[in-house]
Amino acid sequence: MDSPAANAAFAKQINIKFSLLSDMNKKMLKEYGILKGYDVQSESYQWAQRANIVIDKNGIVQHIEEGDSAVNPNNALSVCTDLHKKQTAK
Amino acid sequence: MNRILAAALLLAAVPSSAVFTANTQQADQVAKVSLKVGDAAPDFTLLSDQWKTVKLSDFKGKKNVFLAVYVLAFTGG
């Protein structure tokens, strides 16, 4: 879990315009089931799996992608685009 | 008669084993909740890189939310 300070430095470095969020108490990760346990040299650690999740305006989960494929945001992006199209067409 | 009793016992066994599973899941809370498409997303409060709290419920009725959980963002991996 990166701290807000580390995130701020990263955001500045790569010049991004969206918020980077920190789950310092790992509460959200647990609730979403994406905090995983790992054993490294007989010590246990917990960190998050990579995941892309799209939640619509009504708070309903519309897309979940976990693991290595979630490094690529394109699937989640197309879900967002479709959602936006549907909502603006109404 | 024996067959009927066996069926009844089996039925009786189902609720208790379900309780047992629920208990074991409670003991190990890590990564047991898996969200599915169509579920209501649990609200969360997270700290932004500007040290402001951001809640999922802030966006309800306003915006769609794209969450990218990206561990080890600073690394090349």
Backbone of each chain as nested JSON, in Angstrom:
{
  "chains": [
    {"id": "A", "residues": [
      {"number": 1, "name": "MET", "atoms": {"N": [0.85, -1.191, 0.0], "CA": [0.0, 0.0, 0.0], "C": [0.882, 1.235, 0.0]}},
      {"number": 2, "name": "ASP", "atoms": {"N": [0.702, 2.046, -1.005], "CA": [1.499, 3.266, -1.05], "C": [0.832, 4.356, -0.198]}},
      {"number": 3, "name": "SER", "atoms": {"N": [1.639, 5.146, 0.457], "CA": [1.113, 6.225, 1.304], "C": [0.686, 7.399, 0.426]}},
      {"number": 4, "name": "PRO", "atoms": {"N": [-0.15, 8.316, 0.969], "CA": [-0.513, 9.505, 0.195], "C": [0.721, 10.276, -0.281]}},
      {"number": 5, "name": "ALA", "atoms": {"N": [1.767, 10.336, 0.53], "CA": [2.975, 11.068, 0.145], "C": [3.651, 10.403, -1.064]}},
      {"number": 6, "name": "ALA", "atoms": {"N": [3.743, 9.088, -1.033], "CA": [4.353, 8.371, -2.161], "C": [3.499, 8.546, -3.413]}},
      {"number": 7, "name": "ASN", "atoms": {"N": [2.184, 8.518, -3.23], "CA": [1.285, 8.695, -4.363], "C": [1.404, 10.092, -4.96]}},
      {"number": 8, "name": "ALA", "atoms": {"N": [1.546, 11.09, -4.092], "CA": [1.666, 12.465, -4.568], "C": [2.927, 12.613, -5.411]}},
      {"number": 9, "name": "ALA", "atoms": {"N": [4.02, 11.999, -4.949], "CA": [5.275, 12.068, -5.695], "C": [5.13, 11.381, -7.052]}},
      {"number": 10, "name": "PHE", "atoms": {"N": [4.456, 10.247, -7.035], "CA": [4.253, 9.485, -8.274], "C": [3.371, 10.27, -9.252]}},
      {"number": 11, "name": "ALA", "atoms": {"N": [2.3, 10.879, -8.715], "CA": [1.374, 11.65, -9.548], "C": [2.097, 12.809, -10.229]}},
      {"number": 12, "name": "LYS", "atoms": {"N": [3.001, 13.432, -9.469], "CA": [3.761, 14.564, -10.005], "C": [4.719, 14.07, -11.083]}},
      {"number": 13, "name": "GLN", "atoms": {"N": [5.362, 12.966, -10.792], "CA": [6.365, 12.418, -11.707], "C": [5.776, 12.081, -13.068]}},
      {"number": 14, "name": "ILE", "atoms": {"N": [4.594, 11.445, -13.062], "CA": [4.032, 11.039, -14.356], "C": [2.896, 11.949, -14.809]}},
      {"number": 15, "name": "ASN", "atoms": {"N": [2.659, 13.044, -14.035], "CA": [1.722, 14.084, -14.43], "C": [0.313, 13.561, -14.726]}},
      {"number": 16, "name": "ILE", "atoms": {"N": [-0.284, 12.904, -13.75], "CA": [-1.636, 12.415, -13.959], "C": [-2.66, 13.356, -13.343]}},
      {"number": 17, "name": "LYS", "atoms": {"N": [-3.877, 13.309, -13.865], "CA": [-4.901, 14.282, -13.474], "C": [-6.025, 13.659, -12.65]}},
      {"number": 18, "name": "PHE", "atoms": {"N": [-5.89, 12.397, -12.271], "CA": [-6.923, 11.797, -11.426], "C": [-6.337, 11.506, -10.049]}},
      {"number": 19, "name": "SER", "atoms": {"N": [-7.216, 11.241, -9.091], "CA": [-6.752, 11.015, -7.718], "C": [-6.109, 9.642, -7.571]}},
      {"number": 20, "name": "LEU", "atoms": {"N": [-5.031, 9.6, -6.815], "CA": [-4.461, 8.328, -6.393], "C": [-4.86, 8.145, -4.936]}},
      {"number": 21, "name": "LEU", "atoms": {"N": [-5.434, 7.002, -4.64], "CA": [-5.974, 6.774, -3.298], "C": [-5.139, 5.744, -2.553]}},
      {"number": 22, "name": "SER", "atoms": {"N": [-5.058, 5.913, -1.248], "CA": [-4.295, 4.979, -0.418], "C": [-5.239, 4.272, 0.543]}},
      {"number": 23, "name": "ASP", "atoms": {"N": [-5.133, 2.97, 0.601], "CA": [-5.933, 2.213, 1.563], "C": [-5.014, 1.802, 2.706]}},
      {"number": 24, "name": "MET", "atoms": {"N": [-4.721, 2.778, 3.558], "CA": [-3.697, 2.554, 4.577], "C": [-4.109, 1.515, 5.621]}},
      {"number": 25, "name": "ASN", "atoms": {"N": [-5.411, 1.381, 5.877], "CA": [-5.804, 0.353, 6.845], "C": [-6.316, -0.929, 6.164]}},
      {"number": 26, "name": "LYS", "atoms": {"N": [-6.179, -0.96, 4.866], "CA": [-6.531, -2.132, 4.047], "C": [-7.995, -2.55, 4.183]}},
      {"number": 27, "name": "LYS", "atoms": {"N": [-8.813, -1.627, 4.659], "CA": [-10.216, -1.957, 4.897], "C": [-10.965, -2.191, 3.594]}},
      {"number": 28, "name": "MET", "atoms": {"N": [-10.78, -1.26, 2.658], "CA": [-11.486, -1.382, 1.383], "C": [-11.042, -2.642, 0.638]}},
      {"number": 29, "name": "LEU", "atoms": {"N": [-9.74, -2.906, 0.673], "CA": [-9.216, -4.081, -0.04], "C": [-9.816, -5.369, 0.518]}},
      {"number": 30, "name": "LYS", "atoms": {"N": [-9.975, -5.413, 1.841], "CA": [-10.579, -6.598, 2.47], "C": [-12.027, -6.735, 2.055]}},
      {"number": 31, "name": "GLU", "atoms": {"N": [-12.743, -5.607, 2.108], "CA": [-14.165, -5.661, 1.782], "C": [-14.397, -6.074, 0.34]}},
      {"number": 32, "name": "TYR", "atoms": {"N": [-13.491, -5.678, -0.514], "CA": [-13.64, -6.005, -1.931], "C": [-13.011, -7.358, -2.278]}},
      {"number": 33, "name": "GLY", "atoms": {"N": [-12.389, -7.977, -1.288], "CA": [-11.828, -9.314, -1.517], "C": [-10.611, -9.322, -2.414]}},
      {"number": 34, "name": "ILE", "atoms": {"N": [-9.867, -8.217, -2.444], "CA": [-8.681, -8.201, -3.302], "C": [-7.382, -8.102, -2.512]}},
      {"number": 35, "name": "LEU", "atoms": {"N": [-7.508, -8.243, -1.17], "CA": [-6.293, -8.308, -0.367], "C": [-5.891, -9.775, -0.26]}},
      {"number": 36, "name": "LYS", "atoms": {"N": [-4.721, -10.099, -0.683], "CA": [-4.295, -11.502, -0.682], "C": [-3.11, -11.699, 0.259]}},
      {"number": 37, "name": "GLY", "atoms": {"N": [-3.04, -12.884, 0.826], "CA": [-1.914, -13.224, 1.691], "C": [-0.811, -13.911, 0.895]}},
      {"number": 38, "name": "TYR", "atoms": {"N": [0.4, -13.597, 1.223], "CA": [1.544, -14.211, 0.552], "C": [2.554, -14.662, 1.6]}},
      {"number": 39, "name": "ASP", "atoms": {"N": [3.191, -15.772, 1.362], "CA": [4.271, -16.218, 2.246], "C": [5.592, -16.031, 1.521]}},
      {"number": 40, "name": "VAL", "atoms": {"N": [6.443, -15.233, 2.126], "CA": [7.769, -15.018, 1.548], "C": [8.793, -15.408, 2.603]}},
      {"number": 41, "name": "GLN", "atoms": {"N": [9.559, -16.415, 2.315], "CA": [10.587, -16.911, 3.232], "C": [10.03, -17.076, 4.649]}},
      {"number": 42, "name": "SER", "atoms": {"N": [8.951, -17.816, 4.739], "CA": [8.251, -18.192, 5.968], "C": [7.677, -17.018, 6.776]}},
      {"number": 43, "name": "GLU", "atoms": {"N": [7.61, -15.847, 6.174], "CA": [6.887, -14.725, 6.786], "C": [5.621, -14.477, 5.968]}},
      {"number": 44, "name": "SER", "atoms": {"N": [4.524, -14.113, 6.665], "CA": [3.282, -13.836, 5.948], "C": [3.119, -12.341, 5.709]}},
      {"number": 45, "name": "TYR", "atoms": {"N": [2.701, -12.016, 4.505], "CA": [2.458, -10.62, 4.144], "C": [1.109, -10.53, 3.452]}},
      {"number": 46, "name": "GLN", "atoms": {"N": [0.566, -9.328, 3.457], "CA": [-0.678, -9.106, 2.724], "C": [-0.52, -7.906, 1.819]}},
      {"number": 47, "name": "TRP", "atoms": {"N": [-0.839, -8.099, 0.583], "CA": [-0.962, -6.934, -0.284], "C": [-2.005, -7.204, -1.342]}},
      {"number": 48, "name": "ALA", "atoms": {"N": [-2.361, -6.149, -2.063], "CA": [-3.505, -6.243, -2.958], "C": [-3.144, -6.922, -4.268]}},
      {"number": 49, "name": "GLN", "atoms": {"N": [-4.159, -7.538, -4.832], "CA": [-4.026, -8.023, -6.193], "C": [-4.307, -6.857, -7.115]}},
      {"number": 50, "name": "ARG", "atoms": {"N": [-3.708, -6.871, -8.284], "CA": [-4.083, -5.836, -9.244], "C": [-5.511, -6.094, -9.693]}},
      {"number": 51, "name": "ALA", "atoms": {"N": [-6.281, -5.039, -9.786], "CA": [-7.674, -5.204, -10.182], "C": [-8.223, -3.92, -10.791]}},
      {"number": 52, "name": "ASN", "atoms": {"N": [-9.108, -4.086, -11.758], "CA": [-9.866, -2.953, -12.293], "C": [-11.339, -3.206, -11.992]}},
      {"number": 53, "name": "ILE", "atoms": {"N": [-11.969, -2.227, -11.389], "CA": [-13.379, -2.368, -11.022], "C": [-14.127, -1.145, -11.523]}},
      {"number": 54, "name": "VAL", "atoms": {"N": [-15.225, -1.37, -12.207], "CA": [-16.046, -0.247, -12.649], "C": [-17.355, -0.279, -11.863]}},
      {"number": 55, "name": "ILE", "atoms": {"N": [-17.67, 0.856, -11.237], "CA": [-18.899, 0.994, -10.446], "C": [-19.724, 2.098, -11.089]}},
      {"number": 56, "name": "ASP", "atoms": {"N": [-20.98, 1.801, -11.399], "CA": [-21.787, 2.821, -12.079], "C": [-22.316, 3.869, -11.09]}},
      {"number": 57, "name": "LYS", "atoms": {"N": [-23.002, 4.861, -11.655], "CA": [-23.515, 5.98, -10.844], "C": [-24.396, 5.523, -9.695]}},
      {"number": 58, "name": "ASN", "atoms": {"N": [-25.058, 4.386, -9.872], "CA": [-25.965, 3.887, -8.831], "C": [-25.265, 3.023, -7.799]}},
      {"number": 59, "name": "GLY", "atoms": {"N": [-23.947, 2.911, -7.918], "CA": [-23.187, 2.13, -6.941], "C": [-23.191, 0.638, -7.216]}},
      {"number": 60, "name": "ILE", "atoms": {"N": [-23.526, 0.259, -8.456], "CA": [-23.555, -1.159, -8.808], "C": [-22.283, -1.526, -9.578]}},
      {"number": 61, "name": "VAL", "atoms": {"N": [-21.693, -2.661, -9.184], "CA": [-20.474, -3.124, -9.854], "C": [-20.807, -3.562, -11.281]}},
      {"number": 62, "name": "GLN", "atoms": {"N": [-20.106, -3.007, -12.242], "CA": [-20.382, -3.334, -13.646], "C": [-19.263, -4.14, -14.289]}},
      {"number": 63, "name": "HIS", "atoms": {"N": [-18.095, -4.126, -13.67], "CA": [-16.966, -4.829, -14.293], "C": [-15.911, -5.126, -13.238]}},
      {"number": 64, "name": "ILE", "atoms": {"N": [-15.403, -6.354, -13.273], "CA": [-14.293, -6.708, -12.383], "C": [-13.258, -7.479, -13.189]}},
      {"number": 65, "name": "GLU", "atoms": {"N": [-12.042, -7.1, -13.06], "CA": [-10.947, -7.82, -13.708], "C": [-9.823, -7.905, -12.683]}},
      {"number": 66, "name": "GLU", "atoms": {"N": [-9.374, -9.116, -12.405], "CA": [-8.344, -9.294, -11.379], "C": [-7.109, -9.949, -11.965]}},
      {"number": 67, "name": "GLY", "atoms": {"N": [-5.999, -9.707, -11.345], "CA": [-4.756, -10.386, -11.712], "C": [-4.001, -9.67, -12.813]}},
      {"number": 68, "name": "ASP", "atoms": {"N": [-3.163, -10.414, -13.516], "CA": [-2.241, -9.809, -14.472], "C": [-2.949, -9.064, -15.61]}},
      {"number": 69, "name": "SER", "atoms": {"N": [-4.112, -9.573, -16.025], "CA": [-4.783, -8.926, -17.155], "C": [-5.277, -7.537, -16.759]}},
      {"number": 70, "name": "ALA", "atoms": {"N": [-5.413, -7.284, -15.448], "CA": [-5.898, -5.983, -14.981], "C": [-4.853, -4.88, -15.142]}},
      {"number": 71, "name": "VAL", "atoms": {"N": [-3.634, -5.254, -15.526], "CA": [-2.614, -4.241, -15.803], "C": [-3.048, -3.42, -17.02]}},
      {"number": 72, "name": "ASN", "atoms": {"N": [-3.769, -4.09, -17.909], "CA": [-4.28, -3.415, -19.1], "C": [-5.681, -2.853, -18.817]}},
      {"number": 73, "name": "PRO", "atoms": {"N": [-5.841, -1.533, -18.856], "CA": [-7.119, -0.939, -18.467], "C": [-8.164, -0.909, -19.578]}},
      {"number": 74, "name": "ASN", "atoms": {"N": [-7.829, -1.426, -20.767], "CA": [-8.714, -1.21, -21.923], "C": [-10.104, -1.828, -21.779]}},
      {"number": 75, "name": "ASN", "atoms": {"N": [-10.184, -3.033, -21.205], "CA": [-11.514, -3.652, -21.018], "C": [-12.392, -2.798, -20.129]}},
      {"number": 76, "name": "ALA", "atoms": {"N": [-11.807, -2.358, -19.004], "CA": [-12.569, -1.548, -18.053], "C": [-12.955, -0.214, -18.692]}},
      {"number": 77, "name": "LEU", "atoms": {"N": [-12.042, 0.324, -19.504], "CA": [-12.318, 1.6, -20.174], "C": [-13.49, 1.477, -21.129]}},
      {"number": 78, "name": "SER", "atoms": {"N": [-13.55, 0.354, -21.872], "CA": [-14.655, 0.217, -22.814], "C": [-15.976, 0.032, -22.063]}},
      {"number": 79, "name": "VAL", "atoms": {"N": [-15.927, -0.602, -20.878], "CA": [-17.138, -0.698, -20.05], "C": [-17.594, 0.706, -19.655]}},
      {"number": 80, "name": "CYS", "atoms": {"N": [-16.635, 1.548, -19.261], "CA": [-16.942, 2.937, -18.886], "C": [-17.566, 3.692, -20.053]}},
      {"number": 81, "name": "THR", "atoms": {"N": [-16.964, 3.532, -21.235], "CA": [-17.461, 4.245, -22.413], "C": [-18.886, 3.809, -22.733]}},
      {"number": 82, "name": "ASP", "atoms": {"N": [-19.132, 2.486, -22.671], "CA": [-20.481, 1.973, -22.945], "C": [-21.491, 2.507, -21.933]}},
      {"number": 83, "name": "LEU", "atoms": {"N": [-21.079, 2.513, -20.659], "CA": [-21.953, 3.022, -19.598], "C": [-22.335, 4.459, -19.881]}},
      {"number": 84, "name": "HIS", "atoms": {"N": [-21.329, 5.237, -20.22], "CA": [-21.535, 6.662, -20.466], "C": [-22.479, 6.871, -21.647]}},
      {"number": 85, "name": "LYS", "atoms": {"N": [-22.274, 6.068, -22.69], "CA": [-23.137, 6.174, -23.877], "C": [-24.58, 5.859, -23.513]}},
      {"number": 86, "name": "LYS", "atoms": {"N": [-24.763, 4.769, -22.747], "CA": [-26.121, 4.357, -22.356], "C": [-26.786, 5.446, -21.528]}},
      {"number": 87, "name": "GLN", "atoms": {"N": [-26.021, 6.011, -20.599], "CA": [-26.602, 6.996, -19.69], "C": [-26.936, 8.303, -20.399]}},
      {"number": 88, "name": "THR", "atoms": {"N": [-26.103, 8.685, -21.36], "CA": [-26.365, 9.955, -22.034], "C": [-27.448, 9.789, -23.093]}},
      {"number": 89, "name": "ALA", "atoms": {"N": [-27.666, 8.542, -23.567], "CA": [-28.695, 8.296, -24.577], "C": [-30.1, 8.386, -23.981]}},
      {"number": 90, "name": "LYS", "atoms": {"N": [-30.205, 8.191, -22.659], "CA": [-31.518, 8.185, -21.998], "C": [-32.22, 9.526, -22.079]}}
    ]},
    {"id": "B", "residues": [
      {"number": 1, "name": "MET", "atoms": {"N": [-37.377, -47.902, 6.499], "CA": [-37.362, -47.024, 7.682], "C": [-35.989, -46.409, 7.876]}},
      {"number": 2, "name": "ASN", "atoms": {"N": [-34.988, -47.279, 7.746], "CA": [-33.617, -46.788, 7.879], "C": [-33.287, -45.729, 6.83]}},
      {"number": 3, "name": "ARG", "atoms": {"N": [-33.818, -45.966, 5.644], "CA": [-33.508, -45.048, 4.557], "C": [-34.084, -43.651, 4.847]}},
      {"number": 4, "name": "ILE", "atoms": {"N": [-35.315, -43.654, 5.375], "CA": [-35.979, -42.377, 5.677], "C": [-35.207, -41.621, 6.766]}},
      {"number": 5, "name": "LEU", "atoms": {"N": [-34.783, -42.358, 7.751], "CA": [-34.048, -41.743, 8.86], "C": [-32.736, -41.132, 8.36]}},
      {"number": 6, "name": "ALA", "atoms": {"N": [-32.085, -41.88, 7.456], "CA": [-30.819, -41.393, 6.917], "C": [-31.02, -40.067, 6.197]}},
      {"number": 7, "name": "ALA", "atoms": {"N": [-32.13, -39.972, 5.443], "CA": [-32.417, -38.744, 4.704], "C": [-32.656, -37.589, 5.67]}},
      {"number": 8, "name": "ALA", "atoms": {"N": [-33.379, -37.888, 6.736], "CA": [-33.68, -36.847, 7.719], "C": [-32.403, -36.368, 8.412]}},
      {"number": 9, "name": "LEU", "atoms": {"N": [-31.547, -37.318, 8.711], "CA": [-30.276, -36.958, 9.357], "C": [-29.427, -36.09, 8.441]}},
      {"number": 10, "name": "LEU", "atoms": {"N": [-29.448, -36.45, 7.172], "CA": [-28.678, -35.702, 6.19], "C": [-29.177, -34.259, 6.12]}},
      {"number": 11, "name": "LEU", "atoms": {"N": [-30.508, -34.134, 6.104], "CA": [-31.099, -32.796, 6.067], "C": [-30.718, -32.0, 7.304]}},
      {"number": 12, "name": "ALA", "atoms": {"N": [-30.777, -32.699, 8.442], "CA": [-30.437, -32.024, 9.693], "C": [-28.973, -31.603, 9.687]}},
      {"number": 13, "name": "ALA", "atoms": {"N": [-28.174, -32.386, 8.98], "CA": [-26.745, -32.099, 8.956], "C": [-26.43, -30.864, 8.107]}},
      {"number": 14, "name": "VAL", "atoms": {"N": [-27.277, -30.567, 7.161], "CA": [-26.977, -29.45, 6.248], "C": [-26.875, -28.108, 6.972]}},
      {"number": 15, "name": "PRO", "atoms": {"N": [-27.876, -27.749, 7.783], "CA": [-27.74, -26.43, 8.435], "C": [-26.521, -26.328, 9.34]}},
      {"number": 16, "name": "SER", "atoms": {"N": [-26.231, -27.42, 10.074], "CA": [-25.109, -27.316, 11.005], "C": [-23.78, -27.192, 10.255]}},
      {"number": 17, "name": "SER", "atoms": {"N": [-23.659, -27.876, 9.112], "CA": [-22.401, -27.75, 8.373], "C": [-22.293, -26.351, 7.762]}},
      {"number": 18, "name": "ALA", "atoms": {"N": [-23.46, -25.785, 7.412], "CA": [-23.438, -24.422, 6.86], "C": [-22.943, -23.442, 7.921]}},
      {"number": 19, "name": "VAL", "atoms": {"N": [-23.394, -23.657, 9.151], "CA": [-22.955, -22.799, 10.255], "C": [-21.459, -22.947, 10.462]}},
      {"number": 20, "name": "PHE", "atoms": {"N": [-21.003, -24.184, 10.354], "CA": [-19.581, -24.442, 10.541], "C": [-18.747, -23.693, 9.506]}},
      {"number": 21, "name": "THR", "atoms": {"N": [-19.204, -23.727, 8.254], "CA": [-18.465, -23.03, 7.194], "C": [-18.44, -21.533, 7.47]}},
      {"number": 22, "name": "ALA", "atoms": {"N": [-19.588, -21.016, 7.92], "CA": [-19.654, -19.584, 8.196], "C": [-18.654, -19.207, 9.293]}},
      {"number": 23, "name": "ASN", "atoms": {"N": [-18.543, -20.073, 10.292], "CA": [-17.599, -19.801, 11.38], "C": [-16.152, -19.803, 10.913]}},
      {"number": 24, "name": "THR", "atoms": {"N": [-15.824, -20.773, 10.077], "CA": [-14.433, -20.845, 9.628], "C": [-14.102, -19.646, 8.751]}},
      {"number": 25, "name": "GLN", "atoms": {"N": [-15.11, -19.176, 7.987], "CA": [-14.841, -18.014, 7.133], "C": [-14.622, -16.767, 7.971]}},
      {"number": 26, "name": "GLN", "atoms": {"N": [-15.337, -16.717, 9.098], "CA": [-15.196, -15.553, 9.951], "C": [-13.798, -15.504, 10.578]}},
      {"number": 27, "name": "ALA", "atoms": {"N": [-13.282, -16.681, 10.864], "CA": [-11.97, -16.746, 11.489], "C": [-10.892, -16.212, 10.554]}},
      {"number": 28, "name": "ASP", "atoms": {"N": [-11.061, -16.468, 9.262], "CA": [-10.06, -16.026, 8.302], "C": [-10.711, -14.994, 7.386]}},
      {"number": 29, "name": "GLN", "atoms": {"N": [-10.578, -13.741, 7.757], "CA": [-11.329, -12.709, 7.044], "C": [-10.623, -12.191, 5.805]}},
      {"number": 30, "name": "VAL", "atoms": {"N": [-9.427, -12.633, 5.598], "CA": [-8.655, -12.083, 4.491], "C": [-9.107, -12.667, 3.159]}},
      {"number": 31, "name": "ALA", "atoms": {"N": [-9.447, -11.769, 2.251], "CA": [-9.752, -12.138, 0.87], "C": [-10.818, -13.221, 0.755]}},
      {"number": 32, "name": "LYS", "atoms": {"N": [-11.858, -13.119, 1.563], "CA": [-12.932, -14.098, 1.463], "C": [-14.167, -13.509, 0.785]}},
      {"number": 33, "name": "VAL", "atoms": {"N": [-14.23, -12.202, 0.766], "CA": [-15.372, -11.554, 0.146], "C": [-15.018, -11.304, -1.3]}},
      {"number": 34, "name": "SER", "atoms": {"N": [-15.721, -11.967, -2.207], "CA": [-15.431, -11.601, -3.586], "C": [-16.664, -10.993, -4.216]}},
      {"number": 35, "name": "LEU", "atoms": {"N": [-16.422, -9.84, -4.761], "CA": [-17.469, -9.034, -5.355], "C": [-17.833, -9.607, -6.728]}},
      {"number": 36, "name": "LYS", "atoms": {"N": [-19.095, -9.498, -7.082], "CA": [-19.512, -9.955, -8.398], "C": [-20.185, -8.813, -9.152]}},
      {"number": 37, "name": "VAL", "atoms": {"N": [-20.172, -8.92, -10.475], "CA": [-20.86, -7.921, -11.29], "C": [-22.34, -7.947, -10.926]}},
      {"number": 38, "name": "GLY", "atoms": {"N": [-22.92, -6.782, -10.707], "CA": [-24.327, -6.695, -10.318], "C": [-24.503, -6.455, -8.826]}},
      {"number": 39, "name": "ASP", "atoms": {"N": [-23.454, -6.698, -8.052], "CA": [-23.504, -6.434, -6.609], "C": [-23.46, -4.932, -6.355]}},
      {"number": 40, "name": "ALA", "atoms": {"N": [-24.022, -4.524, -5.227], "CA": [-23.846, -3.145, -4.792], "C": [-22.426, -3.017, -4.25]}},
      {"number": 41, "name": "ALA", "atoms": {"N": [-21.694, -2.04, -4.725], "CA": [-20.309, -1.871, -4.283], "C": [-20.292, -1.334, -2.861]}},
      {"number": 42, "name": "PRO", "atoms": {"N": [-19.563, -1.99, -1.949], "CA": [-19.487, -1.475, -0.579], "C": [-18.849, -0.082, -0.565]}},
      {"number": 43, "name": "ASP", "atoms": {"N": [-19.395, 0.795, 0.26], "CA": [-18.824, 2.143, 0.344], "C": [-17.437, 2.056, 0.98]}},
      {"number": 44, "name": "PHE", "atoms": {"N": [-16.577, 2.985, 0.604], "CA": [-15.257, 3.016, 1.227], "C": [-14.811, 4.454, 1.405]}},
      {"number": 45, "name": "THR", "atoms": {"N": [-13.889, 4.642, 2.306], "CA": [-13.268, 5.944, 2.525], "C": [-11.771, 5.746, 2.371]}},
      {"number": 46, "name": "LEU", "atoms": {"N": [-11.172, 6.475, 1.466], "CA": [-9.73, 6.332, 1.232], "C": [-9.071, 7.696, 1.251]}},
      {"number": 47, "name": "LEU", "atoms": {"N": [-7.776, 7.716, 1.496], "CA": [-7.019, 8.974, 1.516], "C": [-6.435, 9.248, 0.14]}},
      {"number": 48, "name": "SER", "atoms": {"N": [-6.678, 10.448, -0.365], "CA": [-6.117, 10.8, -1.669], "C": [-4.677, 11.267, -1.509]}},
      {"number": 49, "name": "ASP", "atoms": {"N": [-4.009, 11.449, -2.643], "CA": [-2.62, 11.927, -2.588], "C": [-2.539, 13.368, -2.079]}},
      {"number": 50, "name": "GLN", "atoms": {"N": [-3.697, 14.022, -1.949], "CA": [-3.722, 15.364, -1.345], "C": [-4.154, 15.297, 0.129]}},
      {"number": 51, "name": "TRP", "atoms": {"N": [-4.162, 14.131, 0.707], "CA": [-4.546, 13.887, 2.098], "C": [-5.997, 14.264, 2.355]}},
      {"number": 52, "name": "LYS", "atoms": {"N": [-6.838, 14.113, 1.36], "CA": [-8.271, 14.357, 1.56], "C": [-8.982, 13.008, 1.523]}},
      {"number": 53, "name": "THR", "atoms": {"N": [-10.056, 12.891, 2.305], "CA": [-10.784, 11.632, 2.259], "C": [-11.726, 11.618, 1.055]}},
      {"number": 54, "name": "VAL", "atoms": {"N": [-11.735, 10.495, 0.396], "CA": [-12.582, 10.3, -0.779], "C": [-13.477, 9.107, -0.495]}},
      {"number": 55, "name": "LYS", "atoms": {"N": [-14.777, 9.319, -0.651], "CA": [-15.713, 8.216, -0.418], "C": [-16.351, 7.804, -1.728]}},
      {"number": 56, "name": "LEU", "atoms": {"N": [-16.621, 6.518, -1.829], "CA": [-17.33, 6.048, -3.02], "C": [-18.692, 6.728, -3.097]}},
      {"number": 57, "name": "SER", "atoms": {"N": [-19.337, 6.907, -1.919], "CA": [-20.684, 7.492, -1.911], "C": [-20.7, 8.954, -2.366]}},
      {"number": 58, "name": "ASP", "atoms": {"N": [-19.513, 9.603, -2.4], "CA": [-19.431, 10.971, -2.929], "C": [-19.883, 11.025, -4.393]}},
      {"number": 59, "name": "PHE", "atoms": {"N": [-19.703, 9.904, -5.1], "CA": [-19.948, 9.893, -6.539], "C": [-21.317, 9.337, -6.906]}},
      {"number": 60, "name": "LYS", "atoms": {"N": [-22.048, 8.859, -5.893], "CA": [-23.332, 8.22, -6.164], "C": [-24.292, 9.207, -6.818]}},
      {"number": 61, "name": "GLY", "atoms": {"N": [-24.866, 8.797, -7.927], "CA": [-25.8, 9.649, -8.657], "C": [-25.123, 10.699, -9.498]}},
      {"number": 62, "name": "LYS", "atoms": {"N": [-23.784, 10.766, -9.411], "CA": [-23.059, 11.805, -10.152], "C": [-22.153, 11.228, -11.227]}},
      {"number": 63, "name": "LYS", "atoms": {"N": [-21.319, 10.293, -10.824], "CA": [-20.307, 9.81, -11.764], "C": [-20.147, 8.3, -11.69]}},
      {"number": 64, "name": "ASN", "atoms": {"N": [-19.772, 7.717, -12.802], "CA": [-19.324, 6.322, -12.786], "C": [-17.904, 6.325, -12.237]}},
      {"number": 65, "name": "VAL", "atoms": {"N": [-17.536, 5.266, -11.554], "CA": [-16.222, 5.213, -10.919], "C": [-15.404, 4.073, -11.503]}},
      {"number": 66, "name": "PHE", "atoms": {"N": [-14.203, 4.387, -11.908], "CA": [-13.266, 3.374, -12.392], "C": [-12.164, 3.25, -11.339]}},
      {"number": 67, "name": "LEU", "atoms": {"N": [-12.147, 2.11, -10.655], "CA": [-11.121, 1.866, -9.648], "C": [-10.051, 0.984, -10.258]}},
      {"number": 68, "name": "ALA", "atoms": {"N": [-8.847, 1.453, -10.248], "CA": [-7.745, 0.603, -10.684], "C": [-6.876, 0.342, -9.466]}},
      {"number": 69, "name": "VAL", "atoms": {"N": [-6.88, -0.888, -9.003], "CA": [-6.035, -1.243, -7.86], "C": [-4.686, -1.652, -8.426]}},
      {"number": 70, "name": "TYR", "atoms": {"N": [-3.71, -0.831, -8.152], "CA": [-2.432, -0.998, -8.825], "C": [-1.314, -1.064, -7.791]}},
      {"number": 71, "name": "VAL", "atoms": {"N": [-0.972, -2.286, -7.426], "CA": [0.094, -2.431, -6.431], "C": [1.45, -2.24, -7.091]}},
      {"number": 72, "name": "LEU", "atoms": {"N": [2.4, -1.81, -6.308], "CA": [3.776, -1.614, -6.781], "C": [3.81, -0.692, -7.997]}},
      {"number": 73, "name": "ALA", "atoms": {"N": [3.045, 0.411, -7.912], "CA": [2.913, 1.322, -9.046], "C": [4.244, 1.974, -9.425]}},
      {"number": 74, "name": "PHE", "atoms": {"N": [5.11, 2.131, -8.434], "CA": [6.383, 2.808, -8.686], "C": [7.37, 1.932, -9.459]}},
      {"number": 75, "name": "THR", "atoms": {"N": [7.096, 0.635, -9.469], "CA": [8.072, -0.282, -10.064], "C": [7.788, -0.481, -11.544]}},
      {"number": 76, "name": "GLY", "atoms": {"N": [8.7, -1.085, -12.229], "CA": [8.505, -1.374, -13.644], "C": [7.632, -2.601, -13.855]}},
      {"number": 77, "name": "GLY", "atoms": {"N": [7.359, -3.356, -12.752], "CA": [6.672, -4.644, -12.905], "C": [5.192, -4.608, -12.999]}}
    ]}
  ]
}
